[in-house]
Amino acid sequence: FLRERDNIVICGHVSPDGDCLGSQLALAAALRSLGKTATCVLVKDEPVDGSLAFLPGIADCVPAAQFTGVVDTFVAVDVPTRDRMGSAASALLDTCTGSVTLDHHAMDTTMTDLVYVDPDVASTTMLVWELAGLLGADRTGDVATCCYAGLVTDTGRFQFQNTNGAALRAASEMVDAGASPS
């Protein structure tokens, strides 16, 4: 679906954490490596957590209410419900011709045309990492850095119960692709 689409807007949830922003930014970088137009929007016009300011592409995020570009495809990452996106982001979702959700939070509701939810993965960035590989996107550099940041934050630096062999293997792949553990 994403191979055939362009003018992609990627949105997460209100008060974005490392997994949310990492998923958005990694997916945008992966799609751009395939020649796609991809824009990350923030639910609110507020500063992101300063500890995430190092993420490549963070300065290019646009508050959803200020986005004026074309939206053919809307991708919701790390956000299971419309109410976690706010009215401006929901309005963008309503204007698109196709939509996708990538998430690791199990929910009984569906807000997009296509949904890939896997509650067994430690972070949404693990799904983005896998998807980028399936798309044949460049996963080095920015993609690896953003995915690793999301995985580290959602596993509590690999100390939470969601840390498993799959998470550690993914982290190893991300480091090998250029993510710096420091």
TORKOL-4160 file (C-alpha; in steps of 0.2 Angstrom, whole numbers, padded with zeros to 4 digits, m for minus):
182
<pt num="1" X="0000" Y="0000" Z="0000"/>
<pt num="2" X="0013" Y="0013" Z="0005"/>
<pt num="3" X="0024" Y="0009" Z="m0010"/>
<pt num="4" X="0010" Y="0015" Z="m0021"/>
<pt num="5" X="0006" Y="0031" Z="m0011"/>
<pt num="6" X="0014" Y="0048" Z="m0010"/>
<pt num="7" X="0010" Y="0064" Z="0000"/>
<pt num="8" X="0011" Y="0054" Z="0016"/>
<pt num="9" X="0007" Y="0063" Z="0033"/>
<pt num="10" X="0013" Y="0053" Z="0048"/>
<pt num="11" X="0005" Y="0057" Z="0065"/>
<pt num="12" X="0007" Y="0051" Z="0083"/>
<pt num="13" X="m0001" Y="0054" Z="0099"/>
<pt num="14" X="m0003" Y="0069" Z="0111"/>
<pt num="15" X="0013" Y="0072" Z="0122"/>
<pt num="16" X="0024" Y="0061" Z="0111"/>
<pt num="17" X="0037" Y="0050" Z="0119"/>
<pt num="18" X="0052" Y="0042" Z="0111"/>
<pt num="19" X="0042" Y="0028" Z="0103"/>
<pt num="20" X="0030" Y="0040" Z="0095"/>
<pt num="21" X="0042" Y="0052" Z="0088"/>
<pt num="22" X="0055" Y="0039" Z="0084"/>
<pt num="23" X="0041" Y="0030" Z="0074"/>
<pt num="24" X="0036" Y="0045" Z="0065"/>
<pt num="25" X="0053" Y="0051" Z="0061"/>
<pt num="26" X="0060" Y="0034" Z="0056"/>
<pt num="27" X="0045" Y="0030" Z="0045"/>
<pt num="28" X="0047" Y="0047" Z="0036"/>
<pt num="29" X="0065" Y="0045" Z="0033"/>
<pt num="30" X="0062" Y="0027" Z="0026"/>
<pt num="31" X="0049" Y="0033" Z="0015"/>
<pt num="32" X="0059" Y="0048" Z="0009"/>
<pt num="33" X="0073" Y="0036" Z="0004"/>
<pt num="34" X="0061" Y="0028" Z="m0008"/>
<pt num="35" X="0057" Y="0045" Z="m0016"/>
<pt num="36" X="0041" Y="0048" Z="m0006"/>
<pt num="37" X="0035" Y="0064" Z="0001"/>
<pt num="38" X="0032" Y="0062" Z="0020"/>
<pt num="39" X="0028" Y="0075" Z="0033"/>
<pt num="40" X="0028" Y="0072" Z="0052"/>
<pt num="41" X="0014" Y="0081" Z="0061"/>
<pt num="42" X="0013" Y="0085" Z="0079"/>
<pt num="43" X="m0004" Y="0084" Z="0088"/>
<pt num="44" X="m0001" Y="0101" Z="0097"/>
<pt num="45" X="0009" Y="0116" Z="0094"/>
<pt num="46" X="0020" Y="0113" Z="0109"/>
<pt num="47" X="0039" Y="0109" Z="0112"/>
<pt num="48" X="0044" Y="0091" Z="0112"/>
<pt num="49" X="0053" Y="0083" Z="0127"/>
<pt num="50" X="0070" Y="0091" Z="0127"/>
<pt num="51" X="0079" Y="0074" Z="0129"/>
<pt num="52" X="0072" Y="0069" Z="0111"/>
<pt num="53" X="0078" Y="0085" Z="0103"/>
<pt num="54" X="0093" Y="0075" Z="0095"/>
<pt num="55" X="0082" Y="0065" Z="0084"/>
<pt num="56" X="0085" Y="0068" Z="0066"/>
<pt num="57" X="0071" Y="0077" Z="0058"/>
<pt num="58" X="0063" Y="0083" Z="0074"/>
<pt num="59" X="0065" Y="0102" Z="0068"/>
<pt num="60" X="0054" Y="0098" Z="0053"/>
<pt num="61" X="0039" Y="0092" Z="0062"/>
<pt num="62" X="0024" Y="0103" Z="0059"/>
<pt num="63" X="0009" Y="0106" Z="0071"/>
<pt num="64" X="m0006" Y="0097" Z="0063"/>
<pt num="65" X="m0016" Y="0113" Z="0064"/>
<pt num="66" X="m0003" Y="0122" Z="0054"/>
<pt num="67" X="m0001" Y="0109" Z="0040"/>
<pt num="68" X="m0006" Y="0116" Z="0023"/>
<pt num="69" X="0001" Y="0102" Z="0011"/>
<pt num="70" X="m0008" Y="0089" Z="0002"/>
<pt num="71" X="m0013" Y="0073" Z="0012"/>
<pt num="72" X="m0016" Y="0058" Z="0001"/>
<pt num="73" X="m0011" Y="0045" Z="0014"/>
<pt num="74" X="m0012" Y="0047" Z="0033"/>
<pt num="75" X="m0002" Y="0035" Z="0044"/>
<pt num="76" X="m0005" Y="0035" Z="0063"/>
<pt num="77" X="0009" Y="0027" Z="0073"/>
<pt num="78" X="0009" Y="0023" Z="0091"/>
<pt num="79" X="m0009" Y="0029" Z="0093"/>
<pt num="80" X="m0024" Y="0018" Z="0094"/>
<pt num="81" X="m0038" Y="0030" Z="0095"/>
<pt num="82" X="m0043" Y="0047" Z="0086"/>
<pt num="83" X="m0045" Y="0055" Z="0103"/>
<pt num="84" X="m0027" Y="0053" Z="0106"/>
<pt num="85" X="m0023" Y="0063" Z="0090"/>
<pt num="86" X="m0034" Y="0078" Z="0093"/>
<pt num="87" X="m0045" Y="0087" Z="0082"/>
<pt num="88" X="m0032" Y="0095" Z="0070"/>
<pt num="89" X="m0024" Y="0078" Z="0066"/>
<pt num="90" X="m0041" Y="0069" Z="0065"/>
<pt num="91" X="m0046" Y="0082" Z="0052"/>
<pt num="92" X="m0031" Y="0078" Z="0042"/>
<pt num="93" X="m0036" Y="0059" Z="0043"/>
<pt num="94" X="m0053" Y="0064" Z="0037"/>
<pt num="95" X="m0046" Y="0072" Z="0021"/>
<pt num="96" X="m0035" Y="0058" Z="0015"/>
<pt num="97" X="m0039" Y="0045" Z="0002"/>
<pt num="98" X="m0030" Y="0031" Z="0011"/>
<pt num="99" X="m0025" Y="0028" Z="0029"/>
<pt num="100" X="m0014" Y="0016" Z="0040"/>
<pt num="101" X="m0011" Y="0012" Z="0058"/>
<pt num="102" X="0005" Y="0005" Z="0065"/>
<pt num="103" X="0004" Y="0002" Z="0083"/>
<pt num="104" X="0009" Y="m0010" Z="0098"/>
<pt num="105" X="m0006" Y="m0005" Z="0108"/>
<pt num="106" X="m0020" Y="m0018" Z="0107"/>
<pt num="107" X="m0037" Y="m0009" Z="0104"/>
<pt num="108" X="m0054" Y="m0015" Z="0098"/>
<pt num="109" X="m0057" Y="0001" Z="0088"/>
<pt num="110" X="m0052" Y="0004" Z="0070"/>
<pt num="111" X="m0049" Y="0022" Z="0064"/>
<pt num="112" X="m0040" Y="0019" Z="0048"/>
<pt num="113" X="m0042" Y="0008" Z="0032"/>
<pt num="114" X="m0027" Y="m0003" Z="0036"/>
<pt num="115" X="m0022" Y="m0008" Z="0053"/>
<pt num="116" X="m0006" Y="m0017" Z="0059"/>
<pt num="117" X="m0006" Y="m0019" Z="0077"/>
<pt num="118" X="0006" Y="m0031" Z="0086"/>
<pt num="119" X="0004" Y="m0030" Z="0105"/>
<pt num="120" X="0018" Y="m0043" Z="0107"/>
<pt num="121" X="0032" Y="m0031" Z="0101"/>
<pt num="122" X="0041" Y="m0019" Z="0113"/>
<pt num="123" X="0038" Y="m0003" Z="0103"/>
<pt num="124" X="0030" Y="0003" Z="0088"/>
<pt num="125" X="0048" Y="0007" Z="0081"/>
<pt num="126" X="0051" Y="m0011" Z="0080"/>
<pt num="127" X="0036" Y="m0012" Z="0068"/>
<pt num="128" X="0043" Y="0003" Z="0058"/>
<pt num="129" X="0060" Y="m0005" Z="0058"/>
<pt num="130" X="0052" Y="m0021" Z="0050"/>
<pt num="131" X="0041" Y="m0012" Z="0038"/>
<pt num="132" X="0056" Y="m0001" Z="0032"/>
<pt num="133" X="0065" Y="m0017" Z="0028"/>
<pt num="134" X="0050" Y="m0025" Z="0019"/>
<pt num="135" X="0049" Y="m0009" Z="0009"/>
<pt num="136" X="0067" Y="m0010" Z="0004"/>
<pt num="137" X="0070" Y="0007" Z="0012"/>
<pt num="138" X="0087" Y="0013" Z="0018"/>
<pt num="139" X="0088" Y="0008" Z="0036"/>
<pt num="140" X="0105" Y="0016" Z="0040"/>
<pt num="141" X="0108" Y="0032" Z="0049"/>
<pt num="142" X="0092" Y="0042" Z="0053"/>
<pt num="143" X="0080" Y="0027" Z="0052"/>
<pt num="144" X="0091" Y="0017" Z="0064"/>
<pt num="145" X="0094" Y="0031" Z="0076"/>
<pt num="146" X="0075" Y="0035" Z="0077"/>
<pt num="147" X="0070" Y="0017" Z="0079"/>
<pt num="148" X="0083" Y="0014" Z="0092"/>
<pt num="149" X="0078" Y="0029" Z="0102"/>
<pt num="150" X="0060" Y="0023" Z="0102"/>
<pt num="151" X="0064" Y="0005" Z="0107"/>
<pt num="152" X="0076" Y="0011" Z="0121"/>
<pt num="153" X="0062" Y="0023" Z="0128"/>
<pt num="154" X="0048" Y="0010" Z="0128"/>
<pt num="155" X="0058" Y="m0003" Z="0136"/>
<pt num="156" X="0065" Y="0008" Z="0149"/>
<pt num="157" X="0083" Y="0006" Z="0143"/>
<pt num="158" X="0079" Y="m0013" Z="0141"/>
<pt num="159" X="0074" Y="m0015" Z="0159"/>
<pt num="160" X="0055" Y="m0016" Z="0158"/>
<pt num="161" X="0046" Y="m0033" Z="0156"/>
<pt num="162" X="0042" Y="m0030" Z="0137"/>
<pt num="163" X="0061" Y="m0032" Z="0134"/>
<pt num="164" X="0063" Y="m0049" Z="0126"/>
<pt num="165" X="0075" Y="m0057" Z="0113"/>
<pt num="166" X="0066" Y="m0050" Z="0098"/>
<pt num="167" X="0069" Y="m0032" Z="0106"/>
<pt num="168" X="0087" Y="m0035" Z="0109"/>
<pt num="169" X="0090" Y="m0043" Z="0092"/>
<pt num="170" X="0081" Y="m0027" Z="0084"/>
<pt num="171" X="0092" Y="m0016" Z="0094"/>
<pt num="172" X="0107" Y="m0025" Z="0089"/>
<pt num="173" X="0102" Y="m0023" Z="0070"/>
<pt num="174" X="0099" Y="m0004" Z="0073"/>
<pt num="175" X="0116" Y="m0002" Z="0081"/>
<pt num="176" X="0124" Y="m0011" Z="0067"/>
<pt num="177" X="0114" Y="0001" Z="0055"/>
<pt num="178" X="0121" Y="0016" Z="0063"/>
<pt num="179" X="0112" Y="0020" Z="0079"/>
<pt num="180" X="0123" Y="0025" Z="0093"/>
<pt num="181" X="0119" Y="0018" Z="0110"/>
<pt num="182" X="0125" Y="0034" Z="0118"/>
